[in-house]
Amino acid sequence: MTRNPHAVVSTALPISWERLLEIMLEEAGKRQAPVLTLKDVLHDPFQHLLFAILSARTRDEITMGAGRRLFAHAGSPESLVNVDIDEIENLIRPVGFYRVKAKLVKKMGEDLIRRFEGRVPLSIDDLLTLPGVGRKTANVVLAASGIPAIAVDTHVHRISNRMKLVKTARPEETEKVLYQLCPEKLWARVNKTFVGFGQTVCKPARPLHDECPFNCWCPGGRDFVSE
């Protein structure tokens, strides 16, 4: 990945990336972050792919319920294509844009059978050719499959900028910079850990600065502590 000239990178991280992720995960676990329960729902790349598509603009709690219902009827691309669109819509409601997503996952199942013999391809280029799959979704699938990748969603983008690890305007820029900053062996852990921390501590609104273990050096936390 080449450096984005518009993305300003902070060198002020006072702990290692490994320790940062360990602490974030510990805090998320203490507060039972919804993302940490996904291991009980998602068991293969196909389920991770469906879940990532369903989760757009939808809380994980709602997506988990929809995912469980859909997986019970469509645990593979072959079974998915045999489910009517109306039934898929009913199974995944009330996820956001459920009608659009029902069409996307149905077409995705057809594409997987027609082009990839019913298997989820584990390369970024192939994943990006599937309906409804962008960089975040593709990287979620790769990371969940043990392939080094950083999936940047709203939580990762927000926390990275709030902590001044990066100074970027778009998630795509954040992804490029994080690839430079974070050791490759940790890439696959970034999304799940940041999301859990973002769901429970570093929330979009009213972050828990007083409970955050980083408030002594995080810019937002320093402002809070000094008030």
Secondary structure as the mmCIF struct_conf table of DSSP 4:
data_model
#
loop_
_struct_conf.conf_type_id
_struct_conf.id
_struct_conf.beg_label_comp_id
_struct_conf.beg_label_asym_id
_struct_conf.beg_label_seq_id
_struct_conf.end_label_comp_id
_struct_conf.end_label_asym_id
_struct_conf.end_label_seq_id
HELX_LH_PP_P HELX_LH_PP_P1 THR A 2 ASN A 4
TURN_TY1_P TURN_TY1_P1 PRO A 5 HIS A 6
STRN STRN1 VAL A 8 VAL A 9
HELX_LH_PP_P HELX_LH_PP_P2 SER A 10 SER A 10
BEND BEND1 ILE A 15 ILE A 15
HELX_RH_AL_P HELX_RH_AL_P1 TRP A 17 LYS A 30
TURN_TY1_P TURN_TY1_P2 ARG A 31 GLN A 32
HELX_RH_3T_P HELX_RH_3T_P1 PRO A 34 ASP A 40
TURN_TY1_P TURN_TY1_P3 VAL A 41 VAL A 41
BEND BEND2 ASP A 44 ASP A 44
HELX_RH_AL_P HELX_RH_AL_P2 PRO A 45 LEU A 54
TURN_TY1_P TURN_TY1_P4 SER A 55 ARG A 57
BEND BEND3 THR A 58 THR A 58
HELX_RH_AL_P HELX_RH_AL_P3 ASP A 60 HIS A 73
BEND BEND4 GLY A 75 SER A 76
HELX_RH_AL_P HELX_RH_AL_P4 PRO A 77 LEU A 80
TURN_TY1_P TURN_TY1_P5 VAL A 81 ASN A 82
BEND BEND5 VAL A 83 VAL A 83
HELX_RH_AL_P HELX_RH_AL_P5 ILE A 85 ILE A 92
TURN_TY1_P TURN_TY1_P6 ARG A 93 PRO A 94
BEND BEND6 VAL A 95 VAL A 95
TURN_TY1_P TURN_TY1_P7 GLY A 96 PHE A 97
HELX_RH_AL_P HELX_RH_AL_P6 TYR A 98 PHE A 116
TURN_TY1_P TURN_TY1_P8 GLU A 117 GLY A 118
BEND BEND7 ARG A 119 ARG A 119
BEND BEND8 SER A 123 SER A 123
HELX_RH_AL_P HELX_RH_AL_P7 ILE A 124 LEU A 127
TURN_TY1_P TURN_TY1_P9 LEU A 128 THR A 129
BEND BEND9 LEU A 130 LEU A 130
TURN_TY1_P TURN_TY1_P10 PRO A 131 GLY A 132
HELX_RH_AL_P HELX_RH_AL_P8 ARG A 135 ALA A 144
TURN_TY1_P TURN_TY1_P11 SER A 145 GLY A 146
HELX_RH_AL_P HELX_RH_AL_P9 THR A 154 ARG A 162
TURN_TY1_P TURN_TY1_P12 MET A 163 LYS A 164
BEND BEND10 LEU A 165 LEU A 165
STRN STRN2 VAL A 166 LYS A 167
BEND BEND11 ALA A 169 ARG A 170
HELX_RH_AL_P HELX_RH_AL_P10 PRO A 171 LEU A 181
BEND BEND12 CYS A 182 CYS A 182
HELX_RH_3T_P HELX_RH_3T_P2 GLU A 184 LEU A 186
HELX_RH_AL_P HELX_RH_AL_P11 TRP A 187 THR A 200
TURN_TY1_P TURN_TY1_P13 VAL A 201 VAL A 201
BEND BEND13 CYS A 202 CYS A 202
BEND BEND14 PRO A 204 ARG A 206
HELX_RH_3T_P HELX_RH_3T_P3 HIS A 209 GLU A 211
TURN_TY1_P TURN_TY1_P14 PRO A 213 TRP A 217
BEND BEND15 CYS A 218 CYS A 218
HELX_RH_AL_P HELX_RH_AL_P12 PRO A 219 SER A 226
#
